[in-house]
Amino acid sequence: MFVIGERINGMFKEVRRAIEERDKRVIQDLARRQLAAGADALDVNVGPTKGRPVENMIWLIEAIQEVTRAPISVDTPKFDVMKEALQACRNPAVINSTKASVTDLDRYVPLAVETHSQLIALTIDETGVPRDVDGRVMMGATIVTKAMEAGLDLVDLYIDPVILPVNVAPKQPKAVLGAISQLRLIADPPPNFVVGLSNVSQGCKERSLLTSAFLTMCIGVGLNAAIMDALDKDLMDAAITAEVLLEKQLYCDDYIAAYLGNR
Amino acid sequence: MFVIGERINGMFKEVRRAIEERDKRVIQDLARRQLAAGADALDVNVGPTKGRPVENMIWLIEAIQEVTRAPISVDTPKFDVMKEALQACRNPAVINSTKASVTDLDRYVPLAVETHSQLIALTIDETGVPRDVDGRVMMGATIVTKAMEAGLDLVDLYIDPVILPVNVAPKQPKAVLGAISQLRLIADPPPNFVVGLSNVSQGCKERSLLTSAFLTMCIGVGLNAAIMDALDKDLMDAAITAEVLLEKQLYCDDYIAAYLGNR
């Protein structure tokens, strides 16, 4: 499981404040804590912070790189911010994200190849988020084709089939599961699959139950990455347990401690 | 989700004592509590109790039938005990279970048809539990064929792909998931799928995590029944949550209370 810790995001007040006041310690502490809890990479999103996004992003990346060599997932919808931020990455980088429209893919896929970055590609295009499995599979096929044409190795591609909150879009979790099940057969070896996990339970009362069950079901059909709250121990335990049941991690009585200790 | 409560089993000391001392209240209390917690049916197994198995079984069934009309899952490996026990069932009955060997299917499938019972069929034959997906799928196909030949409606058939403890058989959970994924395509509508859930974590340290994650993953690929501990609230919550995410239950903020209240 490739766990991308979601907590360095200007949506969180303490992070916003830290960015605006250039308080490195808060960011570096969040980086260290997420990695210790099992994150493999760190998502970085400036959110609705004051100041120029590109400067805030580069400051965040540099603060993190002082304390870890872990991959950084550069999370911005702006292409120019992405390009400049990637220049600041000495750590391995993940581009988070491109959409599946041809114009976006034609910019982002070559950028991933040129900068030796991994790429997260959402199954969203000009028409929005597909309502069903088929729409996701078609966009996933477009993404894979564009990646192969441009020479992006599929091991460096993460398809994100876009989960929406179950309280407003109750058919979407099943559509995501179906899309992963089908798209994992598209190539051998297949691309990776990632979800922005917390979104499934946005605004719901039973957030912990919903998030954990959805993650577990997704892993069961082939998900191998998630942008998620690595500091949520119950959630990390569920992810590690699901992988043990799929024999992706070796079983031992203390498999959770072993997983975290082997890092 | 068709939840078959596992607690009326002579393996548990209090149940064994209640059977041997003909103490109805213990059994009736367990029946009521499991149903209130979300069980749809009650498994009944005399376990290693003193006395004649058939008399103990019939006493259990009659004790339960005094307090509920819920289906009773008659759990015995002995064909003669099964036959006599089914005669005692006024409630709907589930035969738990037949193996997939032809000689067993040729006895149990007609018995299910004659007694209007549902049937649980294990993917085990003379050669034992299959090591992989393919062995389970082949036995599942034999089971379905025999059921269709004998006129057993597939809605009354539950295929149990047999889970073994992950600590001694780490490849088995994945094989069970694969078997359900494939066998659900064998007929339209497909047969039902059930597992004896607690077995997955037998002898393991993290029982609760393993059981819950395995149940959730199985539901994600098509499991729609389980013999399980309905009194384990965390486990029931996980099952209900998984069904909400598959839109088998309607989402509302209090979906767990709604599920239990609608019963």
Interface residues (C-beta under 8 A of the other chain):
Chain A: V166 N167 P170 K171 P173 K174 L177 S181 V200 C204 K205 E206 L209 L210 S212 A213 F214 T216 M217 C218 I219 G220 V221 D237 A238 T241 A242 V244 L245 L246 E247 L250 Y251 D253 D254 Y255 I256
Chain B: V166 N167 P170 K171 P173 K174 L177 S181 V200 C204 K205 E206 L209 L210 S212 A213 F214 T216 M217 C218 I219 G220 V221 D237 A238 T241 A242 V244 L245 L246 E247 L250 Y251 D253 D254 Y255 I256
